[in-house]
């Protein structure tokens, strides 16, 4: 998916409000984005710190006096689905949920307590027990409530280490039963949300990708795979390169910050922007900025949408993984069912080599392929055996990126 997250623009989410979210949605629509998500901080909170309000899942009256329906409606008008962040498995000690249902809490953790003290806030986080049927029903109902207001993206985060609390709650001779019931409850919640709201996009997160496993990804459309949110191209490229050895690109939401934003159609700007390829782009810069070239951004995002299905197949690393600024990093994404794919190659800022050669995999040696330079516009026909022997890529500028799509020549 192509989406934006407004947490970064508005003081870690604490300054989001109806007006600036509607303005951001207008910016998202001008770029052709499919979703916009208000992350942590939109709910009741006594302090300007997102972690101190978890468990009070009511929008701040000063920020959203009309609830979220007007924001979601503005999104629907522009073809942008509106989403919200939740961390429903945690409740601050002073939150509505903790005060109303203390019997639902498994106990207190040290997560965020020390950090809160550095800013003069006394904070205690409690783990909400998903092993209880009534808690499961409450959480499913919470999602129902916001879907009714127009929520189209459910961002489900989890920022605690629960193991000690699970073990402390186990009765004698029943080691592990609390964790088992908890995880069974988690799966029931997600399964029921899917059943009730088949059009709702569900994104998983756990301080990044700490909860990625076969069961969770089978229940999430996408995943916040890492809390590396700086937008620095080389770490982004390397992280995506490693991730694709194991999981498909839709489970790697990748953050693009202000330095990645589309402002000029230059080799350096292309390099910074397209460093997410192999993942899914999350725009974290201010969508209202007059510095944005929205026509250019819309064209680049449309290019991604045209080729994103090609990232959902086989992965061939064409170089070793490296963060070094004097190397190339390249990958091939191949759909054997379609006999087509895409090569993404980055020439790093200090690479002395203007050309590189990459043998491609998965192609039919006897076939012919149409090779399209997605950024340069050139097109050639090449034999499969030639591509298997080595695709020559030339990038005279540094840094720079090449996006080369190949499709079979029919007939």
Secondary structure, DSSP 8 states (H G I E B T S, - for coil): --EEETTTTTTTTTT--HHHHHHHHHHHHHHT-SEEEE-TT-B--SSS-GGGSTT--SB-TTT-TTTTHHHHHHHHHHT-EEEEEE-TTEEETTSHHHHH-GGGEEEEE-TTHHHHHHTT----EEEE-TTSHHHHHHHHHHHHHHHHTTEEEEEE------HHHHHHH--TT-TTHHHHHHHHHHHHHHHHHHHH-TT-EEEE-BTTBTT-SHHHHTT-SEE---S--S--HHHHHHHHHHHTTTS-GGG-EEEE-GGGS--S-SHHHHHHHGGGTTSEEEE-S-TT-TT--HHHHHHHHHHHHHHGGGGSSEEEE-S-----TTSEEEEEEEETTTTEEEEEEEE-TT---SEEEE---S--TT-EEEEEETTT--EEEEEHHHHHH-EEEE--SSSEEEEEEEEE---
